[in-house]
């Protein structure tokens, strides 16, 4: 990644278009694209956004919004399954409630998922229209460094736009196994799950990264038998090791079968089932298989070569920390850049690109300040440097850990899984990283993200008022460990 201090100087190339305004053309209507469009419009630019798969992109239509809506239903069932210790009993027979004593109407769940995705897409489109952004339903392709072709559904050119600034925000598509082509019925990628009418009896999930772990957790809570095929020793490779351990323990307790150090070679359909063959020759029989092995950027037919835009071997577009590509005036944001596969990062990249292109003050993307969450049960959220960075000697830091089982609110809610981890610099005690494993960890990580971004110390975090009782109390309590500990 190029350092902005050594990259091309800012050059918005403001040619005189309608009303003397710069013209910004954005290809792709996901978070990177629509946030960039809104930002450009606020700067007074003539803004055009081209999208062929629906405003909101994969994040809204087939990925983030749908998956988290499905997970919200699974969370309710998970809470029911854990309510026995709270004294909740069945009104008729006095039995302890379980998630599996309830019926899940997956058709109704998926209908709600699709409706919410459609509604969110419409809301984004309305925001764009209200901001004066021209939305073109079609596919965009570069035709040189300052021209964009608009193609129809048949791939025919319908018009060409000249641009002062171009943003590429085309996203990525699910990677599939050549030996397990997805058919949308029994062999599925994550965009195809929401057409299912009935709950899979036995879902085999191939891939133990974020997507695989989230769906394994959700479908087990919904009532499916789940087998997770992981090529690694642990689930969630690259995530905090203790967090991965907690999730694996939760999987074991909930009945998710994890086949670690196993790799799927093929998947084939039988009359009423699907068979996944591992590289060892062993076969696993299930009703459905979900292939969750990462994504491929939508850059193959984007005309990058006509403009001279450089890409990585993976097909991702090379960018610097202010979203510039190798060509002056062309920017890129989102999953097509390979920076982080997060909607929040795509949106930030898009906003940064427009601030920079249109001459506004801009702060580059700082990876150490990016927070992310994994929506399993329990959730896992992280920000900043990791404990592994400290162990590898890449960063000097102290690691403070506090189990969630010591928190009074957690005890009241019957929560036993999870912890809070804080990483601080020796001496100054500046917060440089954190991990939260808990229900709603995606919400609880924000105070630590603020601490990392604004270089707060453990003393400042520890001295901040928290509600009693609350899970946030543990955020201050873990910092208090450093305050009360003697210096080495």
C-alpha positions in Angstrom: 0.0 0.0 0.0 1.4 3.4 -1.0 2.1 6.0 1.7 0.0 9.1 1.0 3.0 11.3 1.8 4.9 9.8 -1.2 1.9 9.2 -3.6 0.6 11.5 -6.3 -0.3 15.0 -5.2 -3.9 15.9 -4.8 -5.4 16.7 -8.2 -9.2 16.8 -8.4 -9.0 17.6 -12.2 -11.9 20.0 -11.9 -13.1 20.5 -15.5 -16.0 22.8 -16.1 -19.1 20.7 -16.4 -22.7 21.8 -15.7 -22.8 24.9 -13.5 -19.0 24.9 -13.3 -19.1 21.9 -10.9 -16.7 18.9 -10.8 -18.3 15.8 -12.1 -17.9 12.7 -9.9 -18.8 9.3 -11.4 -19.1 6.4 -9.0 -19.3 2.7 -10.2 -20.9 0.6 -7.5 -23.8 1.4 -5.1 -22.6 -0.4 -1.9 -21.5 1.4 1.3 -18.3 2.6 -0.4 -20.2 4.0 -3.4 -23.3 5.5 -1.8 -21.4 7.1 1.1 -18.9 8.6 -1.4 -21.9 9.9 -3.5 -23.5 11.6 -0.5 -20.2 13.1 0.5 -19.5 14.4 -3.1 -23.0 15.9 -3.3 -22.5 17.7 0.0 -19.3 19.2 -1.5 -21.4 20.5 -4.4 -20.1 18.1 -7.1 -22.3 16.9 -9.9 -22.5 13.3 -8.8 -23.5 10.2 -10.8 -23.8 6.7 -9.3 -24.0 3.6 -11.5 -25.2 0.3 -10.0 -26.6 -2.8 -11.7 -27.3 -5.1 -8.7 -29.4 -2.8 -6.5 -28.6 0.3 -4.4 -26.8 -0.7 -1.2 -24.8 -3.4 -2.9 -24.1 -6.8 -1.4 -23.9 -5.3 2.1 -27.5 -4.3 2.0 -29.1 -6.8 -0.4 -27.2 -10.2 0.0 -24.7 -9.9 2.8 -24.6 -7.8 6.0 -28.2 -6.7 6.4 -29.7 -10.1 5.5 -27.2 -12.1 7.6 -27.6 -10.0 10.7 -31.4 -10.0 10.3 -31.3 -13.8 10.3 -28.9 -13.8 13.2 -31.3 -11.6 15.2 -33.9 -14.3 15.0 -31.3 -16.9 16.0 -30.3 -14.8 19.0 -33.9 -14.8 20.3 -33.9 -18.6 20.1 -30.5 -18.8 21.8 -31.8 -16.7 24.7 -34.7 -18.9 25.1 -32.4 -22.0 25.2 -30.4 -20.4 28.0 -33.4 -19.2 30.1 -33.8 -22.3 32.3 -31.5 -21.0 35.0 -33.5 -17.7 35.1 -36.5 -19.7 36.5 -38.5 -19.6 33.2 -40.7 -22.7 32.7 -43.3 -23.9 30.2 -46.8 -22.7 31.3 -48.4 -26.1 30.5 -46.0 -28.7 31.7 -43.5 -26.8 33.8 -40.6 -28.1 31.7 -37.5 -25.9 31.1 -37.7 -24.1 27.7 -35.3 -25.0 25.0 -34.7 -23.4 21.6 -35.5 -26.7 20.0 -39.0 -26.8 21.6 -40.0 -23.9 19.3 -40.7 -24.1 15.6 -38.9 -21.9 13.2 -40.8 -20.8 10.1 -37.7 -20.3 7.9 -39.9 -19.1 5.0 -41.3 -16.4 7.2 -37.8 -15.5 8.5 -36.3 -15.3 5.0 -39.3 -13.3 3.8 -38.6 -10.8 6.5 -34.9 -10.8 5.7 -35.6 -10.0 2.0 -38.2 -7.3 2.9 -35.8 -5.5 5.3 -33.0 -5.6 2.7 -35.4 -4.2 0.1 -36.6 -1.5 2.5 -33.0 -0.5 3.4 -32.0 -0.3 -0.3 -35.0 1.9 -0.9 -34.0 4.2 2.0 -30.5 4.6 0.6 -31.9 5.4 -2.8 -34.1 8.0 -1.3 -31.2 9.6 0.5 -29.2 9.7 -2.7 -32.1 11.3 -4.6 -32.7 13.9 -1.8 -29.0 14.8 -2.0 -29.2 15.4 -5.8 -27.2 12.3 -6.8 -28.2 11.0 -10.2 -28.6 7.2 -10.0 -28.2 5.1 -13.2 -29.4 1.5 -13.2 -26.7 -0.2 -15.3 -23.2 -1.4 -15.2 -20.2 0.9 -15.3 -16.9 0.3 -17.0 -13.8 2.5 -17.5 -13.1 3.8 -20.9 -9.8 5.5 -20.2 -8.7 7.5 -17.2 -11.5 10.1 -17.3 -14.4 8.3 -19.1 -17.0 5.8 -17.9 -19.2 3.6 -20.2 -22.7 2.8 -19.0 -23.8 -0.7 -20.1 -27.2 -2.3 -20.2 -28.1 -5.8 -18.9 -27.0 -7.2 -22.3 -23.6 -5.6 -22.0 -24.2 -3.1 -24.7 -23.0 0.5 -24.3 -25.8 3.0 -23.9 -23.9 6.1 -23.0 -20.5 7.5 -22.1 -19.8 9.9 -19.2 -16.8 12.2 -18.9 -15.6 12.6 -15.3 -13.2 14.7 -13.3 -13.2 12.1 -10.5 -14.0 8.4 -10.7 -14.6 6.1 -7.7 -14.6 2.3 -8.2 -16.7 0.5 -5.5 -17.7 -2.7 -7.2 -17.4 -5.0 -4.3 -16.8 -8.8 -4.4 -18.7 -12.0 -5.0 -18.6 -15.3 -3.1 -15.7 -17.6 -4.0 -16.9 -21.1 -5.0 -15.2 -24.5 -5.3 -14.9 -25.6 -8.9 -15.7 -29.1 -7.6 -18.8 -27.9 -5.7 -20.7 -25.5 -8.0 -23.4 -23.8 -6.1 -26.9 -24.5 -7.4 -29.0 -22.3 -5.0 -30.9 -25.4 -3.8 -28.7 -27.7 -1.8 -25.2 -26.4 -2.5 -25.2 -22.7 -1.6 -23.1 -19.6 -1.2 -24.1 -17.1 1.4 -26.2 -15.0 -1.1 -28.5 -17.9 -1.8 -29.5 -18.9 1.8 -32.4 -16.4 1.9 -34.5 -18.3 -0.7 -34.7 -21.4 1.4 -38.3 -22.3 2.4 -37.4 -25.0 5.0 -34.8 -25.2 7.7 -31.9 -27.5 6.6 -32.0 -30.7 8.6 -28.2 -30.9 8.5 -26.1 -28.0 7.2 -22.5 -28.6 6.4 -20.6 -25.3 6.5 -17.3 -25.3 4.5 -15.0 -22.6 5.8 -14.4 -21.5 9.4 -13.7 -17.8 8.8 -16.1 -15.0 9.9 -18.9 -15.9 7.5 -18.8 -19.7 8.1 -18.7 -19.2 11.9 -21.6 -16.8 11.9 -23.9 -19.0 9.9 -22.8 -22.1 11.8 -23.8 -20.4 15.0 -27.1 -19.0 13.6 -28.3 -22.2 12.0 -27.6 -24.3 15.1 -29.6 -21.8 17.1 -32.4 -22.0 14.6 -32.5 -25.8 15.0 -30.4 -27.3 12.3 -27.7 -29.9 12.9 -24.5 -28.2 11.9 -21.1 -29.5 10.9 -18.3 -27.0 10.3 -15.4 -28.1 8.1 -12.3 -26.1 9.0 -9.0 -26.4 7.3 -7.3 -24.8 10.3 -6.6 -26.0 13.8 -9.0 -23.4 15.2 -12.1 -21.6 13.9 -11.7 -17.9 13.1 -8.0 -18.0 12.0 -6.4 -14.6 12.6 -8.8 -13.7 15.4 -7.8 -13.5 19.1 -6.9 -17.1 20.2 -8.8 -16.9 23.5 -11.9 -15.6 21.7 -11.7 -18.5 19.2 -11.4 -20.9 22.2 -14.6 -19.4 23.8 -16.5 -19.8 20.5 -15.3 -23.4 20.1 -16.5 -24.2 23.6 -19.8 -22.5 22.8 -20.1 -24.6 19.6 -19.4 -27.8 21.6 -22.0 -27.0 24.2 -24.6 -26.1 21.6 -23.9 -29.2 19.5 -22.0 -27.8 16.5 -19.6 -30.4 15.2 -16.3 -28.9 14.2 -14.0 -30.9 11.8 -10.7 -29.1 12.3 -7.7 -29.6 10.0 -10.1 -30.9 7.4 -10.5 -29.6 3.8 -13.4 -30.1 1.5 -12.5 -31.4 -1.9 -15.9 -31.9 -3.6 -19.6 -31.6 -2.9 -22.2 -33.4 -4.9 -26.0 -33.8 -4.8 -27.8 -37.1 -4.3 -31.6 -37.4 -4.7 -32.4 -35.9 -1.3 -29.1 -34.9 0.2 -25.6 -33.6 -0.4 -22.3 -35.4 0.1 -19.1 -33.5 1.0 -15.9 -35.4 0.3 -12.8 -34.3 2.3 -9.3 -34.5 0.9 -8.8 -37.6 3.2 -11.5 -39.4 1.2 -13.9 -39.3 4.1 -17.5 -38.3 3.2 -20.0 -36.2 5.2 -23.6 -36.5 4.3 -26.0 -33.6 5.0 -29.1 -32.0 3.6 -27.4 -28.8 2.5 -23.9 -27.4 2.2 -22.9 -23.7 2.6 -19.6 -22.8 0.8 -18.1 -19.9 2.8 -14.5 -19.6 1.6 -14.0 -15.9 1.0 -14.7 -13.5 -1.9 -13.4 -12.5 -5.3 -13.4 -8.8 -6.4 -15.7 -7.8 -9.2 -12.8 -6.3 -11.2 -12.4 -8.7 -14.1 -14.5 -6.7 -16.7 -14.1 -3.2 -15.2 -11.8 -1.8 -18.0 -9.0 -1.3 -15.5 -6.4 -1.9 -18.2 -7.8 0.8 -20.4 -7.1 3.4 -17.7 -3.8 1.8 -16.4 -5.2 1.1 -13.0 -2.9 -1.4 -11.2 -4.2 -4.5 -9.4 -2.8 -7.1 -7.1 -2.3 -10.7 -8.1 -5.6 -11.4 -6.3 -7.5 -9.0 -8.6 -7.9 -6.4 -5.9 -7.3 -2.7 -6.9 -4.2 -1.2 -5.4 -4.9 1.9 -3.2 -3.2 4.1 -0.7 -4.6 5.3 2.6 -6.7 8.0 1.0 -8.2 5.6 -1.5 -6.1 6.7 -4.6 -5.3 4.1 -7.2 -2.3 4.3 -9.5 -4.1 6.6 -11.9 -4.6 10.3 -11.0 -8.2 11.1 -10.3 -9.3 7.5 -10.0 -10.1 6.2 -6.5 -11.4 2.9 -5.2 -13.2 1.8 -2.0 -14.6 -1.4 -0.4 -14.1 -5.1 -1.0 -12.6 -4.6 -4.4 -9.6 -3.1 -2.7 -8.9 -6.0 -0.3 -8.2 -3.6 2.6 -10.8 -4.9 5.0 -14.0 -6.8 4.0 -16.1 -4.5 6.2 -19.0 -2.3 5.2 -17.8 0.3 7.7 -14.4 0.4 6.1 -15.8 0.7 2.6 -18.0 3.6 3.7 -15.0 5.3 5.3 -12.8 4.7 2.2 -15.5 6.3 0.0 -15.9 9.4 2.2 -12.1 9.8 2.5 -11.8 9.5 -1.3 -14.3 12.3 -1.9 -12.8 14.6 0.7 -9.4 14.2 -0.9 -10.5 14.4 -4.5 -12.6 17.5 -3.9 -9.9 19.4 -2.0 -11.2 19.0 1.6 -9.0 18.3 4.6 -8.8 14.6 5.0 -7.4 12.0 7.5 -6.1 8.8 6.0 -7.5 5.4 6.9 -5.7 4.2 10.0 -5.9 0.4 10.2 -5.1 0.4 14.0 -8.4 2.3 14.6 -10.6 -0.1 12.7 -13.0 -2.1 14.9 -14.8 -5.2 13.7 -17.2 -7.7 15.0 -18.1 -11.3 14.4 -21.8 -11.9 15.0 -21.7 -15.4 16.5 -23.1 -16.4 19.9 -21.4 -14.9 21.9 -20.2 -12.0 19.7 -16.6 -11.2 19.3 -15.4 -7.6 18.7 -11.8 -6.3 18.3 -9.9 -3.1 17.7 -6.3 -2.1 17.4 -3.3 -4.3 18.0 -3.7 -7.9 19.0 -2.2 -10.0 21.8 -0.5 -12.0 19.1 1.2 -8.8 17.9 2.6 -8.4 21.5 3.7 -12.0 21.7 5.4 -11.8 18.4 7.3 -8.8 19.5 5.8 -6.5 16.9 4.4 -4.2 19.5 5.4 -3.5 23.1 2.3 -3.9 25.3 0.7 -5.3 28.4 -2.4 -7.5 28.2 -5.1 -7.2 30.8 -8.0 -9.7 30.9 -11.2 -9.9 32.9 -13.8 -12.7 32.6 -17.4 -11.8 32.1 -18.4 -14.2 34.8 -17.3 -11.6 37.4 -19.8 -9.0 36.1 -22.9 -8.6 38.2 -25.2 -7.8 35.2 -23.9 -10.9 33.4 -24.7 -13.0 36.5 -28.2 -11.6 36.5 -28.7 -12.5 32.9 -27.2 -15.9 33.3 -24.2 -15.1 31.1 -21.1 -17.2 31.7 -19.2 -17.1 28.4 -16.9 -14.2 27.4 -14.3 -11.8 28.6 -12.9 -8.3 28.1 -9.2 -7.8 27.1 -7.3 -4.6 27.1 -3.9 -4.0 25.6 -1.9 -0.9 26.8 1.6 0.5 26.2 4.0 -0.1 29.1 4.8 3.1 31.0 2.2 5.4 29.4 -0.7 2.9 29.7 -2.1 4.2 26.5 -4.8 1.9 25.1 -3.7 0.3 21.8 -6.0 -2.6 21.5 -9.0 -4.5 22.9 -11.1 -7.6 22.6 -14.7 -8.1 23.8 -16.4 -11.5 23.8 -19.9 -11.1 25.0 -23.5 -10.7 23.9 -23.7 -7.4 22.0 -19.9 -7.1 21.9 -20.4 -5.2 18.6 -21.9 -2.4 20.7 -19.6 -2.7 23.7 -16.4 -2.3 21.6 -17.1 1.4 20.9 -15.6 2.9 24.1 -12.4 1.0 23.5 -12.4 2.1 19.8 -12.7 5.7 21.1 -9.9 5.0 23.5 -7.6 3.7 20.7 -8.5 6.5 18.3 -7.9 9.3 20.9 -5.0 7.7 22.7 -6.7 7.5 26.0 -4.9 5.8 28.9 -6.1 3.0 31.1 -6.4 5.5 33.9 -8.8 7.6 31.9 -10.9 4.6 31.0 -10.9 3.3 34.6 -12.0 6.8 35.8 -15.0 7.0 33.6 -18.4 6.5 35.1 -20.3 3.4 34.1 -23.8 2.3 35.0 -24.2 -0.2 37.8 -25.0 -2.9 37.0 -24.0 -3.1 33.4 -21.8 -5.1 31.1 -19.9 -1.8 30.4 -18.8 -1.9 34.0 -16.3 -4.6 32.9 -14.7 -2.2 30.4 -13.7 0.1 33.2 -12.9 -2.7 35.6 -10.3 -4.3 33.3 -8.6 -1.0 32.9 -8.6 -0.6 36.7 -6.3 -3.7 36.8 -3.5 -1.6 35.3 -4.3 1.4 37.6 -4.0 -0.7 40.7 -1.1 -2.9 39.6 2.4 -1.9 40.7 4.9 -0.9 38.0 7.3 -3.6 37.1 
